[in-house]
Amino acid sequence: MAGETVFGTERLRRARFAVAAVFCVHGAVTGSFATRVPWIQDHAGVSAGQLGLALAFPAIGASLAMPLAGAISHRFGARTALRGLLALWTLSLTLPSLAPNIYGLCAALFVYGATAGMSDVAMNALGVEVENRLRKSIMSSLHGMWSVGALLGSAAGTVAAHLGADARLHHLVGAIVLTALGLVCCQGVLDLQSAPDEEPPPRFSLPPKSALIIGAIGFCGVFAEGASLDWSAVYLRDELGSSAGVAAASTTAFALTMAVARLAGDRVVDRFGAVRTVRVGGAAATAGGLLVVFAPHPAVAMAGFGLIGLGVAVVVPLAFAAAGRSGPNPSQAIAGVATITYTSGLIAPSAIGGIADATSLMASFGLVTLLTFGLVVGAGVLRQASRPASGADVPADGGPATVGTPVTEGGASRATRSGQAS
C-alpha cells in the first residue's frame, strides 16, 4: 500500500472545520445542562448535598465508558462511531430534567457522563489525526471551539431560565437541534477504518504508562481550571468582600479568558512548541495564583484569576495531542489522559472546599498555585510525544498526498487502529 494517494490539503481543511464544529456541538450540550441545574434540583426534590453526590456521577460514567470508544471505532470506523456517540451524547441532554428523584438523577447523570466521555475521546482522537496530517497545531483551537459551544449553550439556557421555560421542553428542543447539527458536522470528518487484520483494542484496560505521565500534566491544569471556575466568585465575595455582581463577573471573565486563549493558542504552539508554551503558561498561572493568594483588592484577584486561565488554557489540548502521539494505540492513551483529567475536575471543587473548611480559601488557592508550578517543572514530558514524521505528506498546493504508510478513508491507519475517537 506504499505510495497510495491520501488526503490533500483542502480535504484536511474541511475535516478540521468539521471536527471544530463537532467540538462546538459537544460544548453546547454542557452549557445547556449547566444553566438548568437549579431547575433540575427543584424538580427532583434533592438537597444541596444530594445534588453534589449526583453531580459526581457524570465523571464516574465517563471514566468507566471512555475505554470503550476505541473498540467502537475499531468496529464501525471513525466517522460512524463519532456520529453515533455524538448523537447519544446530544440526546442524553433530555435525561437529567426527567429525573423524579435522587436515584433517577444519579442514573440519568451516569448515562449523560458515559456518552459525554465516549464522544469526547472520539472527537479528540480524530482531532489529533487531522493535526498530525496538517503538520501544525490545531488542538488548542478545537478546545476553544468547545468553550465557544459551552458559552452559546449557556446563553441559550440563561434565556430559557429567564423566561421560566420548563427545562424538559428546553432540553428536548436543544437535544433535537444539537443532534441534527452533530449529524451534519460528522459528515465532514475523516472516515478512517482499521485494517481487516488488525487486532481489536481491549474493551477495558489500564492506561499505558505514557498516558499516566502526560495525564499528570493534565491533572494539574484541570485542577487549577476547575478550582478557579467554581470558586473564584466565592473567593472574591468571602475573602475580599466583593459584591455578588463583581464576584460573578470574575467567573465570566475567567471563562472568556480560557476561550480566547485556546482559540489563539495554536499559533503560539506552532511558533514556540508545546513544552515551552506549557512552561511559560505554567509560570503565568503561578504568578496569577500568587496574585490571588496575596490580593489586597478584588481587582488584583480578578487579574490573578485571568492569568491562571491564560496559563492553563492550552494544557488539556496539548495533553490530548501528546497522548495521541505517544504510542501505537492513540485512543487508549487519550482515554487514559481523559480519565485522569475528568478525575481532576471531579475532585478539585470538593478538595478546595475541604481545605477551605479546615483552613481558609487562601490556603486552598495556595495548593492551586503549587499545582500550576508543577506545569513549569513537568512540561518536558510533552517532548516525548513530538509530531510523527510518518502520516500524510500535505502538499502546499492542496493536491494529493502520498505516504509510506497510507491512511485513507475506508483504509487503515496505524494511528487509528485503536479506533478513534471534549
Buried (B, 14 or more C-beta within 10 A) or exposed (E): EEEBEBBBBEBBBBBBBBBBBBBBBBBBBBBBBEBBBEBBBEBBEBEEEBBEBBBBBBBBBBBBBBBBBBBBBBEBBBBBBBBBBBBBBBBBBBBBBBBEEBEBBBBBBBBBBBBBBBBBBBBBBBBBBBBBBBBBBBBBBBBBBBBBBBBBBBBBBEEBBEEEBEBBEBBBBBBBBBBEBBBEBBEBBBBBBBEEEBEBBEEEEEBBEBBBBBBBBBBBBBBBBBBBBBBBBBBBBBBBEBEEEBBBBBBEBBBBBBBBBBBBBBEBBBEEBBBBBBBBBBBBBBBBBBBBBEBEEBBEBBBBBBBBBBBBBBBBBBBBBBBBBBBEBBBBBBBBBBBBBBBBBBBBBEBBBEBBEEEEBBEBBBBBBEBBBBBBEBBEBBEEBEBEEEBBBBEEEEEBBEBEBBBBBEBBBBBBBBBBBB
